[in-house]
Amino acid sequence: MTIEQIIKLLNLDLSWEYAAMIQYIQHASMLTAPQYVAIIDEGLQHARDEHEHAVKLSDKIQ
């Protein structure tokens, strides 16, 4: 596998991390009732985790 292929795959993975982060935020924003606070918090934590993964991947790509 060439370095270009590796970078291409890392970029693909990075795009999936960003997509997942956006989905978690979007889903959390759709929940508005007070009984969903725990679910909202969980979704936002997952979004933060995805962001951390994206930063790590970005560091590897650079």
Secondary structure, DSSP 8 states (H G I E B T S, - for coil): --HHHHHHHHHHHHHHHHHHHHHHHHHHHH--SGGGHHHHHHHHHHHHHHHHHHHHHHHHH-
